[in-house]
Amino acid sequence: MGRIIRVTGPLVVADGMKGSKMYEVVRVGEMGLIGEIIRLEGDKAVIQVYEETAGIRPGEPVEGTGSSLSVELGPGLLTSMYDGIQRPLEKLRELSGDFIARGLTAPALPRDKKWHFTPTVKVGDKVTGGDILGVVPETSIIEHKILVPPWVEGEIVEIAEEGDYTVEEVIAKVKKPDGSIEELKMYHKWPVRVKRPYKNKLPPEVPLITGQRTIDTFFSIAKGGTAAIPGPFGSGKTVTQHQLAKWSDAQVVVYIGCGERGNEMTDVLEEFPKLKDPKTGKPLMERTVLIANTSNMPVAAREASIYTGITIAEYFRDQGYDVALMADSTSRWAEALREISGRLEEMPGEEGYPAYLASKIAEFYERAGRVVTLGSEPRVGSVSVIGAVSPPGGDFSEPVVQNTLRVVKVFWALDADLARRRHFPAINWLRSYSLYLDAIQDWWHENVDPEWRKMRDTAMALLQKEAELQEIVRIVGPDALPDREKAILIVTRMLREDYLQQDAFDEVDTYCPPKKQVTMMRVILNFYNRTMEAVDRGVPVDEIAKLPVREKIGRMKFEPDVEKIRALIDETNEQFEELFKKYGA
């Protein structure tokens, strides 16, 4: 038990804290506010408090809990909405109304709800950390696997029969090698700042299919990969992350609203329960965990929310699921680090951020990966991390963007100019990149189309050529261009408007399957090849621009039938043949 000697915003200094440990959770003041020790100097402890500290004064008690900031992992996570330190917001609302009372806490997992447990092991079985004790149908989409905690190993001496149990009831007893008995419940706790262990990491060879053409075709992310979406205000970061949460082929989604405006988080909360999971037709919320730490919530909890989210994601990965983690936005997390660092009177780095900003960002993104899990029957699971970055004024040279780009492998640069022109997703194809293309091209070639990479590179080269031609057009006007260049501008406009542009609110176009993406690309590139042939044969470019098939190509994104899209190749060829006859080419 210690006493407060100083209060500066979310930081509290207490003395008489001998025997306390770094990152230990403490109860601060008479209200019992939740805090975490972030520095120890002799018997003084510097505590970051996860709640508003107004009214706390020197002399009030500080009590240690003996454990670090941990999350509860077990049935009940899915469909839940937590704050940054895993307090269930719905439960807190029941207890204190629309405004959360300070010092209020509630268990993260419901203690009264019974779950139907079916054991998969029997008495006498040897188990090790990561083994599955049994399964619980947590939602109609996801089967929750009850895992042996990573630190437990031994022989099952007692296992519960199939039936309904609460998370607090003992479902198994394990005799450890030293003869002691460990009682296992349906949940266990894990410190958020510690990576969950796994057997080994696998190379990122399988793409995370998102159904967004710009991302899948040009700037793919692999399962277990890392991506950053930096962009100025209003360029569509949040909508892009919503699209990825809805449509990516991850089985579980963890969405962290870190320092987001309250109205944006409200949109997520209202939209997700209404959204249907495209694979099952059930509400998307049944495979989602939401962590809401809005900009009006305490700064210190914002810093913790990122770790809470990634620990929950790792837990579902350990069950063998592919998890997509959306962090929106890491800039506000970095601002929380900056504020706490300033209160600690640390030496500031660039733009006032702490000098350790780069290592903190790297530490977070390094927890992504596709892994072989622990257990005697290992499974493969993955955590893909997609972080939105909100640089002030859209300045990509600021420290958070630059330090993020050093560690992530995919960069989706959102462009305010594209957003103003109503081109969504507003991903700038000249500034963005993906370092996973070589690793995942074999998957595309084997499962979708053997010419995928060749077509992708041809389209990318055309878009880069267009950027060069646009510079010339600005200086001398479009009429000064030779016919070949004019023809390239016609095709690249089709690529931009008919392929890269995608309507998130259209029933058909919101999700584009890989087969349809490749077919659409083939139609446009076939048009390009025939156009070049026609120009070489002396057909005027104006005549090519008037071909009726161009309008059909423009509407193909709204056509769900891939065969009808494929038929446009024959239609294109027929119309070009008629042109050749007309001009005797």
N, C-alpha and C positions, 0 to 999 in steps of 0.2 A: 504493500500500500504506500503510495507516494502522495505528494501535495503539489498543486499547481503553483508555479512561481511567476509564470509569464504567459500572456495570451497575445498572439499576433495573427489575427485572421484565422485561417484554418489550422495554424500551428500553435501548439501548446507546449511549454517547457515545464517539466515536473522534476522535483528532487526527491531523494529518498527511494530511488527506484533500483537499488542494488539487487542483482540477481535477475533482472529483466533481460530479455533477449531481443536481438534485432528482428524487426517485422512482427513482434508479438502484438496481438490485439489487446487493447486496454479499454476500460470503461472510464470516461472522463467526467469529472464533476458530479454534483448531486443528481443531475438528470441522467447520468449513465450514458453519455454520448459515446458512440463507437469510434475508436481511433486506432492508429497503428504506429508503433515505434519505428522511426526512420533514422534516428541517430542516437548513439549512447556516448556520453562523456562522463566518466567516473560514475557517480550515483545519479547523474542528471540524464533525463531522457527527453528527446525532442519527438513529439507525437503529431502526426498529421491526423486531423479529426475529419471524419466523413460526414459531419453534419454541421449546421450553422452554429457558430460558437458565441453568438451574442448573448450577453448576460452571464457568461462563465467568468469567475473572478479568482484571483490568487487565493490560496488557502483551501480550496475545495479538493476533495480526495481524487486520486487516480488509482484504479485497481486493475492489476494484470489478470489475464484469463489463462495464461500459460500456453496458448496456441497461436499460430500465425493465421493470417487472413486466409480462410479456406472456404471451398464451396462444397455443398452437399450434392453428391452424384448418385442418382437412383431414379426410379419411376416417379413421374410427376413433373419432370423438366419440360417436356414438350407441351406446347400450348400455353406455357407460363410466360408471364412478363415480370421481369425483375428490375431493380435499380442496380447501380454500379457495384454494390457489395452483396448481391443476391438476396435482397429482401423482397418478398413477393408483393408487388404493388397493389394487386387486387385485395389481398388480405389486409394490408396496411390501411387501405381505403375503408374497409369494413370497420376497422378498429378506430380510425380517427377522422373519417370523412374525407372531403376533397383535398385537404391540406394535411401532409404527414406531420404528426407531432414528433418533436425531437426526443431522442432516446428510445423511440419505439422500435421494437424488432419482432420478428415472427419467423418460425422455421421455414426454410426455403421449400421443403417438400411437405405436402399435406400429411399430417400425422394421423388423421382420422379416416382417411380414405383407404379402402381395402382393395388390394390388387390380386388378380388371379395368378398364382405362381404355379408353374409346372416344372418340377425338377428334371435335370438332364444328367445328374450323377447319382450314385448310390453309395451306401455305407461300404467302406473298405477301399473306395477309389482314392488314388493319389492325385492331389491337385496342386497346382502351382499358380503364382500370380498371373492373372489374365484369363484363367480357365472360366468356362461358363458353368455356373451352378444350376441355372434354370432360366426360364423365359417368362416374361409378363407381356400380354398384349396391351401396351401402354395407350396406343391409339389404333384406329382401324388401319392405319398405313404402316406404322413402325412397331416392330416387335422388340421390346426392350430386353436385352440379355443381361442377366444379373452376373456380374463378374466377381471373381476372387480378387480382393485388393492386391496390388503389386507386391506388397511386403509379406504376404501370407503364403506358406507352403506347408504341405503335410498330408495327413490321411483323414478322409471324411469319417467321423465317428457318429454323426447324427445329421439327418437331412429331413426337412419338412416334407410332408406328403402334399400332393396336389391339392390346392385349396386357396381360400382368400385370406390374405394377411395384410397388416399395415406395415409401413417401412420400419417401424420400431421393433417389430417382433423378430426373434432370432429364427432364421430359416436353416442354418447349418452350423455344425461345430466341427472344427478342424483340429486334429492333434498334431502339433508342430514337432519337428525333430528333437527339440529339447524336452518333450513330454508335456508341455503346457497346452491348454485347450484355448483356442481362439473362437469366440462366438461371432458369427457373421450375420449381418442384417441385409435387407435388400438395398441399402445405400451405404456409402462410405464417404469420408471427407478427404479432400485433397488440397494442399496449399497452392494458391493461385500462381505464385511466382516461381513454382518449380515445374519443369517440364515433366509430363507423364512419360514413363519409360516405354521402350519398344524393342523388338529384337534387332531389326536393321532397316535402313532406309532404302527404298527402291528408286531407280531412275524415273524421271517424269516422262513416261512414254505414252500415256493414254490421255487424250484431250478431254477437257471438261466442256461438253457440248452445251452451248448456251442458247442456240436457236437465233442468235443475233448475227446477221451475215458479216458485218464489219469485223466482229470479234472472231468468229469461227474461221472465216476464210483468210483474213489478212493478219490478225494479231491474236492467235489462239493462246489460250492458257491451258496448261496441263493439270490433271488431277494431282493435288498436292503442290500446286504451283503458287506463285505470289504475283499479284498485279496491283498497280496503283492507278487510280483515276484522278489526276489533278485537273482542276478547271476552275474558272472564275465563277462568281455568283450567277445563277440562272442558266448555266450551260448544260444542265441535265445530269449532274452526278448522281443525285438521289434516284431519279427515274431509271437511270442505267442500272443502279444497284437493285432497284425493285425488280427490273426485268430479269436480272441474273438470279435473284432469289426465287422468282416465280418459275423460270424456265430451265435453269441449268440442271444437268442430270445428276446433281447431288441428291442424296436421299434425305439429308437433314440440313436445315438452314439455321445458322445462328446469326441474328441481326443485332448489331450493337449501334444504338443511336448515341454516339459519344459527343456530348456538347451540342447536339443538334437543336434547332429551334423547336419549341413545343408543338407548333402547328404541323411541322414536317413529321414529327413522331406520331402525332394524332392521325395523320394520313395513313401511316403504316398500320397503326392499330385498327383503324376503321376498314382499311382495304384488305389486309391479310385474311381476316376471318371470312370475308365474302369471296375471296379468290378460290377458284377450284384448282386443285392439283391436276395438271393435264394428264398425268399417268393413271390416276385412280378416280378422278371425278369428286374426290372428297375435299373438304376445306384445306387449303394450304397450311393453315395454322396447325394442323395435326402433325406436321413434321418440322415445326419452327419453334425456336426459343428466342424471345425478344428481350434485349437488355436496354432499358430506356434510362439514359442519364442526360437529361436535357440541359440546355445552357443556363437555366435558372436553378439547377440543383447544385449542391456543394461541389466545389472544384476538386477537392481531394478524392471524392468518390469517382469522378470522371477519370482520374489517373488509374484507379483500380478496375474500372469497368472493362477495359481492354483485356486485362489478365483473367477476369472472371469469365469473359466470353470465350477466350481461347482454351481455357481449361475444360469448359463444358464441351467444346468442339473436339478436343483430344479424347474425352471420355467416349463420345459416340464413335470416333475413329477406332478406339480400342475394341468396340463391339463389332468392327468390320464394316462400318458404313463410310460412304463418301460424304464428307461434310463441306459445305461452303460457308465461310465466315465473312460477313460484310461488316466492315468497320467504317462508320460514317460519323465523324470524320477524324482522321488521325491528327489533323492540324490542331483541332480543339484539345485533343489529348496532349499534344506538345505544348499548347498554351498553359495547360494545367501544370505540366512539369516546370514551365518557366516561372509560373507564379509561386509554386512551392519552393523552387530553387532560390528565388528572390527573397522569400521570407527566411530561408535558411542562411541568407547572406553569403551565398556561394559566389565565386568569381564567374561573371556572366561570359558566355561565348558570343558567337555571331548573333546579332539582332536581339540580344538579351536572353537567348535560349541557354540552358545549361551546357557546359562543355561536353557532357556525356550524352547529349541528344542522339548522336549517331549510333552509339552502342545500344541505347534503349530501343531505338527503332529496329536495329538489326536483330536484337534479342527477341523482339515480338515476331517479326516475319520469319525468323529461323524456326519457329515452332510449327510452321506449315510443313507439309511433306506427305508422301505416299509411303506407308510403312508396312512391314510385317509385324503384327502385334505379338505381345507376350502370350504365353499359354502353351500347353502341350499340343494343341491343335491350332497352330497360328492361322490368323485370318489376315487379309489385306484390307487396310482402311486408309483414308486420306483426309487431310484438312487442307483446303484451298483457301488462301487468305486474299481478299480483295479490299484494299483500303482506299477510301476517298480522301483526297487532300484538297484543302480549300485555301490556296495561297492568296494573300491580300492582293486585290487588283489583278488576279490572274498572272502574277509574276512567278514564272517557273524557276527563277534563279534563287528564290529564297531558301533558307536552310532546310525546312521540313521536306520540300519537294526534292532538293538535291540529295539529302541523306537517304530519302526513300528510294530514289532511283539507283543508288549504289547497291541496294540489296535485293530489289525486286527484279523479276525477269521479264515482266510484261508492263508496258507503259501505254495507257490509253489516254492520249492528250485531248482533253475537251477544248473546243474552240468557240469562243463567244460569237465570232463572226458567223460561223456555221449555224449556231443556235438562233441568231437574229434572222438568218435566211430561212428559218424553219426546217433546217436539215438535221433530222434526228435519227439515230444517236449522233451527237455532234462531235464524233471522234475524228480528229485531224489525221488523215492517212499519210501525210508527209512527215509529221512529227512523231507519230506513234511507232512502236516496235514490239516484237516478241522474240525472245531468245529460245523459245521452245520449238520453233518450226522444224528444225532438223530432227529433234527427238520424236516428234509426234507424226511426222509425215508417213512413216510406215503404217501406222494405224489407219490413216486416211486411205492410203493406197490399198490396203488389204480389205477394209470394211466398207469403203464408199466408192472410190474411183482411183484407178492407177495413174491418172493424169492430173490429180488434184494439185500437186506442187507446181507442175509446169504451167497450168492455167493460172494459178495464183500469182506466180512470178510475172507472167505475161501481162496480167491485168495491172499489177503494181507498177511495172515499167511504163505502161500506157499512162497511168495517173501521174507519174513523175514527169513524163514527156509533156503532158498537158500543162503542168505548172510552168515549165520552161516556155511553152508556146504562149501562155497567158501573159508572160512578161513582154513578149514581142508584140502581142495584140495591143497591150496598153500603150506601147510607143508608136506603132505604125498603123494600127487598126486591123480588123480581121480580113479585109479585102486584099491586103498585101501578101497574105500567106499563099504558098503554093497549094494546089488541090490536095496533095497527099496530107499536108498538115491540117487543112480544113476538115478532111475526112476523119483524122484522128480526133479532132475536137468534137465531132458528132458522136463518135463511139464513146469517148470518155464522159461526155454528158450523160449518155445512157448508163454507163457504169455508176456514175454518181447518183443519178436520180432514180434509176430503175433497180439498182442493186444495193448500193451502200445506204440509201435512205430507207428507213423501215418504220412503219406505223405501229407504235406500241399499243394503240387503242383500236386497231382493226382486228376483228376476230381471227382472220386467216393470217395476216401479215405479222402479227405480234410474235409468232414463233415460226421459224423457217427450218425444217429438218435438214440434216446434212445432204441427203439425196436431192432434195429440191434446190439447195444452194448450188450444188455442183452442176445440175441441169441448167439452172438460170445462167450460170457463168458460161457454160458451153454455148448456149443460145447467143449470148452477147459476143463472145469471141468468134463464133462462126460468122456473125454479122460483120465483125471487124475484118476477118479474112476475105469475105466476099467483097467488102467495100474496097479493100486495097487492090483486089483483083480488078474490080470495075474501074477504079481510077487509072490503073496501068493500061486498061483497054480503052481509055479515052471517054468514059462515061462521065458527064458533068456531075459535080458533087451535089448541086441543087436537086437533081433528079433522085439521087440516093436518099437525100433527106426527106423527100416526099413519099417514099415507099410506105404503103399501108401497114406493112408488118411492124413498122416501128411503134405504132400505137399499141399493137397487141403485145409487143415486148414490154412496153411501159406498164401494161396492166397485169403482166404475168405474176407479179408478187402477190396479187390477190386471188390467184387461182390455186386451189388446194390439190388439184389432180396433176401429178408430175408428168404423166403421159401426154396431157394436153400441152404442157409447157415444151416437152420434147418435140412435139409435132411442129413447133414454130421453126425448128431447124429446116425441115423440108419446105415449109412455107417461104422461109427466107430464100432458100436456094431457087425455088420456082420463080419468085419475083425478080431475082437477079438475072436468071436466065432470060426472062422476058425483056429486061433492060438491055442485055447483050444483043438480043435479036433486033430490038428497036434501033440501036445505034450501030448495028452491023459490026459489033466488037468481036 
